[in-house]
Amino acid sequence: MSNELIAKINELKDKRGAVILAHNYQLPEVQDIADFTGDSLELSRKAASIEAGVIVFCGVHFMAETAKILSPDKTVLIPDPTAGCPMADMINADGLREFKAKHPGVPVVAYVNTTAEVKAESAICCTSSNAVRVVESIDSDTVLFVPDKSLAAYVASKVSKKVIPYCGFCPTHHRILAQDVLKTKREHPQAVIIAHPECTLDVIKLADGVESTSGMLKYVKNSEAKEFIVCTERGLLHRLTLDNPDKLFYNPSPLNICPNMKKITLEKVMWSLEDIKYEIQLSAEIIDKARHAIEGMIAIRPG
């Protein structure tokens, strides 16, 4: 059945003139049928440069919105419209306006894990891979950082500016506990610990490297180590294993799974292409306001 589904998806993709983008946390079989895989920044850049008229975005809702903002004339589909992001849902445009009112005149850096409306209220966006450079680029001694307090704390430890965080967080990364990482390290003492900056600071302090998902892929590829404890959503282990068959990867937690990232299946990709359904719709006003913040993010390379 899987081979039949894949063949049908490829047939529909050709018929629709579509490309499939998949985040590194997607189900293995969804990653495998994608034309491009990557983290938020990589896929944002790809969405901006792609020539296809239809983009099937296998990720969560804010990612597909970002693709639409950068390519407003293209049809952007998300195979499951209920694939949201709990962190992104922790702040809305009204909440950001209230936060800004408490700190008048202070520029806002919005993590890409936010809705289009929040991006439209922000000075610039960032991803985990370029957050430090984005904050450093701003002509202000103080910045507001929304919504991820963990990424904000990590950035604050790397810059001389004052970073005022919002109170959001990623539930999946916060379920990775320092005690579980230490237990895994005891079981595999030769393993190198790599962590995503959405993790809590006590986990980050244990890490040998703190990287975005794409940064982790590069870190592992360039490392002479043969064993790694990977502190991020477990979907990344699929790509890591494919790219590094001679290395071993350990998952430190039984709970580091994002249920929203796993909502998209091969069947849903096929149905989305068949019916051209679940198209991302944004107003021209929101697209215009949010585009500046996203283009600023894309212009700044990762650190």
C-alpha positions, 0 to 999 in steps of 0.5 A: 500500500505504501508503494502505491501511495508514493506512486500516486503522490508522485503522479499527482505532484507532477500533474499539479506542478507541486513540490513537497517540503517537509520539516525534520520532525515529520514522520519518516515516510513523509520526510522520505517523499519530500522534495526538500527537508529542513528546519524552519529557516531552510524551508523558508528560504526554499519556499521563497525561491521555489518555482513551483505553483503549488507548495505542499507544506508538511509541517505545522501551520505557522510554517505553511503561513510563512511560505504563503507570506513569501510566495503570495501568488502560489498555492500553499497547502497544509495536508492537515490544517489542525497541525498547529504549534502549542508555542505559537498559540501562546501569543496572539496579536493582542497579547503582543500589543499588550507586551509592547505597551509595557515596553514602549519603543523596544523592538520585537524579535519574533521567533518564526514559531508564531502566527502571521498576525504576530509576525506582522506586529514584529520588527523582525523574525528569527529561527533557532539557527540565526536568533543570536545574529538577529538580536545582535543586528538590531540597533537597540540595547534592549529587545523583546523576544516572543514567544519562547522564553528558553530560546530567549534565555539562550540568546541572552547568554550569548549577547550583550543586549538586554533580552526581555522574554515572553512566557511561552515555551515548547512543551515537547522540548520542555519534556526533555529533562536533565535527569533523563539526559544524565541517565542516558549519558551514564548508559552511553558515556562516550556519547556527545550531547547535542541540544536544541535551544528550545530546551530548558537551560539545565539541559542546555548546560549539559550539552556539548553543542547547542544547535538548530535541527539543521545545525545538529545535522552539520555538527554530527556530520563534521564530528569524529564522535560515533555516538550522540544523545539528541535532545530535540524532537525525535523525528530528527533521528530519522534524518541523522541515521540516514545521513550517518549510518556509521554513527549511533543516536540515542533518544534521552526521553520517551516523551519528546514527540510533537503530536502535531508534527506527526499529524501529516501522513502519506494519505493526507499528502495524497488527498491534499494534492488530489483535491487541492485542499486546506489552502493557506489563506491570508489577507494582503494586509497581513502578508504585507506587514509580515513579509518585512519581518520574515525577509529580514530573518532570511537575510541573516545567515545562521551563526 
